[in-house]
Each structure stands twice: as C-alpha cells, then as structure tokens.
C-alpha cells in the first residue's frame, strides 16, 4: 500500500496524462471531462439593450465571465452599449450595439454557443474607429476582434445579418409575369431593399447598390447606382442624384424612385436606345428613402389615414429639410462685398453644436465624396417645382423672390421637369397646384415660403451641385390605386430632368504636361458662382443657351479665358478644355481679392478655394477633446457616477 502523499501524486499524474481530464480532488481520482468550449445551457435572453438581436437564447457565464443577467446589467460594458448611440450621435448605430450584444449575451442554440464572425468585427472597427477617436475614447476591449470572434471556417455567424439584407423571404412574382413587371404598390423598408438589390443583381453590369450611412434607428440609407462602370467615376461623365422621402410621410417620391430603378434596368436590357444612351453617358444615383424611420411611423397609420405631419421628422424628431447648415444667410452677408468668394462656403463651426441628424450627416459626406452636378429632392403636399434660394434675402419676409446668380439655369432645370408633366401643364386652376399655373408650375422657393436649413440651398452654396425640389401632388401618402397614375405622370419628367445634366459645358483642366489640375476654378463672367474641378481635372458647368466668357484658374497658374457660344437647341454639353501655364517669377496672376472666408470644413471636404483640408470624421471632436491639462474626457464622469467599477479601459491615456 502506497503512502497517502504518494497516492495523491499518482492520481495527479494519471489525471494529467489523460487529455481533457480535470481532477476533482477526490481520493478515487475520478476524471471529469469539462464540457466542450462551445457547449452550454441555453436560457432566455432578457437583456433589454439586446432585445432586438436575431436570437432568443443566451448562456452564462459569458465570455466576460458574467454569471447572471444581473451581473451583465450592472457591468460598465453593458452601460456603454446602452448609451453608445448617444455618445456617437447615431454613428454606427445599431451595428456596434448588436456586435457588443454578441459578446455580452452570446448566442446559444441547441446547447451550443455560436460565436460572431471576426471579419464583421474588423470591418466595423475600421468604419467606426474615427467616431471613438472623435470623443477621445479607446476601442472597447470586449470588441477585440481576435479574442472574442471567430473565423468563418470555424462556423461563426454574422450578428448584423438582419441589417444587411436577409430582411424577409423574397417574394416570387405572380406566375406568367415577365421580370420586367413593376408592382405599383407601397414598399416597406424590407421590400424596398429587396427590390433595389434584386434590380442591381439583374443588371449587375450597369447597376450596384450601396449604403451612404444609417438612419438614427439603424436602417441603411440605400442607394442604387446606374452607370456603364458602376462604382467608378469616369472622366467627364456627370453625376446625378435623385432623393426621395426626406419627409417620412411624403411617400410618392420614394415609390417613384423604386419604380424608376426597375424601369431603367428593364429598358436597358430590352435595348431601349434612349435609356442605354443615358446610362452609358451618365452616372445616376437614386436614394428612394432618406428618412426610412419617419416612413415607418407614417406607414403604421397607412394611406388615407396619415396626418399631415405624422412621420414627417426622423426618429430624433428633426425635420431633415431644416437640418442642413444655413449657408444662405452667410451668402447674403458676403454678397455685397467685392472680391470675396460666395460659393463653396464652409460649414460654420457653431452648426455642429446643435443636433445634426445622422441622415443629414450622411448626405453631406456623400456630396463631398462624389462630384454631383445635378440633383432633385422629391416631396409631396402640392404640385409644383421650386428652386433656390429657399431662404429670403430679407429674413423677416416670409415670401420674397430671392434668386441665385444662376436664376436662368434653375428656371431651365425646373421647366425640364414641369413642362413634360401632364398635370403641371393642365390649364385648370381648380386642380392641385392650380395656384402655380400662371407661373408655369415653377417658383422660386423663398417666393413661395421662406425657411432655413434646406438641402437645396446647401447643395448650391457648399458644392458644385444644382438641386431643385419637386412637389409631386397634394396627397402626401396616396392610396395604392393612385400610384400607377402618378408614375405615368412623372416618368417622362424624371428622365427629361436627368438628361438636362448634359446642358452647358464640360471639359478637363490640365497643366502643360497633361496632368490634371484638381480644384481649379471655372468662372463665368456675369455669374458670381464658380464651380471646381474634380480630382481627375474634369468639370461640368450647367449653363443656359447664349454667349459666355469662361475662365479657368488655379493657384500657381495663369488664368485662361475662352468665349463659348451655346445654341438654343444644343442638348449636349459643349467640350471646353483648358491648359494652364505655370506662373513665372513675380506676383501671382490670380484674381484679386478672392480669399477664404470662415474655418476649414469639418467634414473634410474642399475649402472655398478648393484647397484640401485635414480630414475630420466627426466635427464635434473639437469641443469633445480633453483639456490640455490632461483631465479626463467629458464622458468620464457619467460612467463613474453610475458604477463603482471605473472603466479605465475606455481611456486612451
């Protein structure tokens, strides 16, 4: 018989020699195999912050060693998830929350734990790291992509799948109907996303879908693009955007753009020469719903029951067409000063101190990413086309004609829509929009009613883009039986309007070696509004027929002047290239008096003179940075007041 100490040693050695054994401390030396790493006891998921994940069961302990629901809810990790959307002001929401829930409340199915995918975490970290940097917060340790996430070949799952497309099972078209069939009905968010993706797949060589960001409630702002090279800006190919549903309860524009996507794809495949020419020479971006959250509120009431304002605002109760920077007031201030630029105005710093909707921010970033030339925003509530300025040059005047320097061109663009719209041209004054009949169903926005923070004024004063506003009818949420007629009334107008992007002149600005000159300015004598060249040196300048003196200019180069004659019936942009010669020794031959006004653009776009600025993904960064004295960030006191556990892992220093 072995002595007791030797017996214990023998048991320990035997246990260690058997892989997977765990010594339980008994003299019998029994070996208990621990449960497999992914086996678990599944329990109901009862965490409120994680109530919308795609599964119903979780397990304890969690990967963070929380052993109960109460322990999770008391943790600083859980508190962070519950307030992330406020801290980041809607950015990466609800993506980060769902990703965090996948760790704090692991998915449990059939007695096994499923872990989230590493590539999803890595993609989200790349996209969202700037938002954390902007508030001086470290990336949360529990979102370590290598520690808590798995590779696809290890059987992981995508915690964001429900946000990306697997929204509902696809609906088959009624039997016997061709793929060109358009269903003239209202579309839920899931149905809209499915139609856009299905259309892009059907016309993959000329179409693609992409998201420009998320709404406050986390819905993708989905765009479908049509071009002969989807995803690429082509030299001298103009870019057009059409935006619907900026007010959630004005749904006709949303449906018109959903129908237009299907029409463009089908007609291109059928060989329609007009559509093929349009898609081969133009890059078209359609955003059917800028306010999908507001739409859900309006749709819950339904057509015929929706009030005049229910669902108009976004989920933050913000009117998105009053949420853009007021650059028009600054324009009026500068207009009387000689030699000061009054185009490509920067966003004022004080703008970022107010509430900026994630939808608004997404549109502004989109506009700075793509050199849009032309745009239309589709609304409802009347039947008329309005154009900038929307804010009166005398703020106290509610109705006052307030034209831009491009008044003639804006009238031409507005008529391109109105004059082929059968109801806008109907001679009855008793119809919807009849009070605009004498004006040709077009009107200067401020002459109709004045307001600040509109998207159209911002387009014109911050970028090269000319945008009009189209009111599609007096019923904001029309019944389904009216949608086909609405499409018939607006189809030709939409096509005709997009085609007007080819009016005026286009060209390339290069140096004497043939290298493109980006951010060169194109001036037109008599029109105090310049446009700038894209990174490839190409430009588009919408102009009405007539004789124009056009000047190309860039810092360090001598300006070049050309005379351009545009015939009245010319429907294709004239090609006008410029070759700039470098300045010699001596004073720069630059237009006198033109100078910067205001601060750099916090969104990281071009300055008023077209010079690049330092990128800054979140304009709130300036006020959120800790003081130079090394004090804690502004959000630190919030976390320390809620819990005795101080989350020092959120500090970057």
C-alpha positions, 0 to 999 in steps of 0.5 A: 500500500502506497503512502497517502502523499504518494497516492495523491501524486499518482492520481495527479499524474494519471489525471494529467496524462489523460487529455481533457481530464480535470481532477476533482480532488477526490481520493478515487481520482475520478476524471471529469471531462469539462464540457466542450468550449462551445457547449452550454445551457441555453436560457432566455435572453432578457437583456433589454439593450439586446432585445432586438438581436436575431436570437432568443437564447443566451448562456452564462457565464459569458465570455466576460465571465458574467454569471447572471443577467444581473451581473451583465446589467450592472457591468460598465460594458453593458452601460456603454452599449446602452448609451453608445448611440448617444455618445456617437450621435447615431454613428454606427448605430445599431451595428456596434450595439448588436456586435457588443450584444454578441459578446455580452449575451452570446448566442446559444442554440441547441446547447451550443454557443455560436460565436460572431464572425471576426471579419464583421468585427474588423470591418466595423472597427475600421468604419467606426474607429474615427467616431471613438477617436472623435470623443477621445475614447479607446476601442472597447476591449470586449470588441477585440476582434481576435479574442472574442470572434471567430473565423468563418471556417470555424462556423461563426455567424454574422450578428448584423445579418438582419441589417444587411439584407436577409430582411424577409423571404423574397417574394416570387412574382405572380406566375406568367409575369415577365421580370420586367413587371413593376408592382405599383404598390407601397414598399416597406423598408424590407421590400424596398431593399429587396427590390433595389438589390434584386434590380442591381443583381439583374443588371449587375453590369450597369447597376450596384447598390450601396449604403451612404450611412444609417438612419438614427434607428439603424436602417441603411440609407440605400442607394442604387447606382446606374452607370456603364462602370458602376462604382467608378467615376469616369472622366467627364461623365456627370453625376446625378442624384435623385432623393426621395422621402426626406419627409417620412410621410411624403411617400410618392417620391420614394415609390417613384424612385423604386419604380424608376430603378426597375424601369431603367434596368428593364429598358436597358436590357430590352435595348431601349436606345434612349435609356442605354444612351443615358446610362452609358453617358451618365452616372445616376444615383437614386436614394428612394428613402432618406428618412426610412424611420419617419416612413415607418411611423407614417406607414403604421397609420397607412394611406388615407389615414396619415396626418399631415405631419405624422412621420414627417421628422426622423426618429430624433424628431428633426425635420431633415429639410431644416437640418442642413447648415444655413449657408444662405444667410452667410451668402447674403452677408458676403454678397455685397462685398467685392472680391470675396468668394460666395460659393463653396462656403464652409460649414460654420463651426457653431452648426455642429453644436446643435443636433445634426441628424445622422441622415443629414450627416450622411448626405453631406459626406456623400456630396463631398465624396462624389462630384454631383452636378445635378440633383432633385429632392422629391416631396409631396403636399402640392404640385409644383417645382421650386428652386433656390434660394429657399431662404429670403434675402430679407429674413423677416419676409416670409415670401420674397423672390430671392434668386441665385446668380444662376436664376436662368439655369434653375428656371431651365432645370425646373421647366425640364421637369414641369413642362413634360408633366401632364398635370403641371401643364393642365390649364385648370386652376381648380386642380392641385397646384392650380395656384402655380399655373400662371407661373408655369408650375415653377417658383422660386422657393423663398417666393413661395415660403421662406425657411432655413436649413434646406438641402437645396440651398446647401447643395448650391452654396457648399458644392458644385451641385444644382438641386431643385425640389419637386412637389409631386401632388397634394396627397402626401401618402396616396392610396395604392390605386393612385400610384400607377397614375402618378408614375405615368405622370412623372416618368417622362419628367424624371428622365427629361430632368436627368438628361438636362445634366448634359446642358452647358459645358464640360471639359478637363483642366490640365497643366502643360504636361497633361496632368490634371489640375484638381480644384481649379476654378471655372468662372463665368463672367456675369455669374458670381458662382464658380464651380471646381474641378474634380480630382481627375481635372474634369468639370461640368458647368450647367449653363443656359443657351447664349454667349459666355466668357469662361475662365479657368484658374488655379493657384500657381497658374495663369488664368485662361479665358475662352468665349463659348457660344451655346445654341438654343437647341444644343442638348449636349454639353459643349467640350471646353478644355483648358491648359494652364501655364505655370506662373513665372517669377513675380506676383501671382496672376490670380484674381484679386481679392478672392480669399477664404472666408470662415474655418476649414470644413469639418467634414473634410471636404474642399475649402472655398478655394478648393484647397484640401483640408485635414480630414475630420470624421466627426466635427464635434471632436473639437469641443469633445477633446480633453483639456490640455491639462490632461483631465479626463474626457467629458464622458468620464464622469457619467460612467463613474457616477453610475458604477463603482467599477471605473472603466479605465479601459475606455481611456486612451491615456 
